[in-house]
Amino acid sequence: MHLRSFIFVFLLLSLSLPCSSQTLQGVVTDSATHKPLVAVTVVNLKTQASAYTDANGYYSLFAKQGEVIVFSYIGYKTVRKAMPPSVLLSTMNVEMGKVVYELDEVVMRPGLLTQYQIDSTERAEIYKIPLGRRRPTVMSPVSAIAEKFSKKAKSTYRFQQVFAAGEVEKFVDTRYTPALVTSLTGITGDSIGYFMHAFPMPYDFARAATNLEMKMWIRDNYKQWIARPATDSVQVLNK
């Protein structure tokens, strides 16, 4: 009788669990290489609870059945998935594909948005709640003290910083592309990565520079690149 009673109670509890928050876990990988992606932002769109993937691409956060989970990562297409039915624990592995930005030399007309602007607007809408949180002013000392000791507040402000840095990097990536570097220098293969890492483009310059200034900047840095002694960096110039 005791065993039957225990089983009956367990079944009742199990049936009620999907109505409460469950643990969602999984691994996020690159759709092309199938390698794990590190530091992917995983957000419950309804509750704004967030998590980040670890070195193995693993993530874990709480969600209810049907709630939308958003996966975003610099240079990759944003993925949305609905929390599946579960009892205590649910596994959802996600593959993310890269976004390739290629900008032609065109004259932008008023009202015409670039793909970056469209994507940026979408990201801002997805994360509008955490992005809209502001630190208390000196006129609210009690709130300021509460914020100082709030783990959620600290996590939100840290997310705002990561988000802002990501937007900067995404914008630079739309102008300073491997295809452009190759067309101007002839560099191919892994050497493109070495070159772009050695000469990162400043955000302010990427925003203000004309197409001609961009090309001149890349060519000037390329001259410095090929003038370096071979022992200064590991590089293979396939020209």
Secondary structure, 3 states (H helix, E strand, C coil): CHHHHHHHHHHHHHHHHHHCCEEEEEEEEECCCCCECCCCEEEECCCCCEEECCCCCEEEEEECCCCEEEEECCCECCEEEECCCCCCEEECCEEECECCCCCCCCCCCCCCCCHHHHHHHHHHHHCHHHHHCCCCCCCCHHHHHHHHCCHHHHHHHHHHHHHHHHHHHHHHHHHCCHHHHHHHHCCCCHHHHHHHHHCCCCHHHHHHCCHHHHHHHHHHHHHHHHHCCHHHCCCCCCC
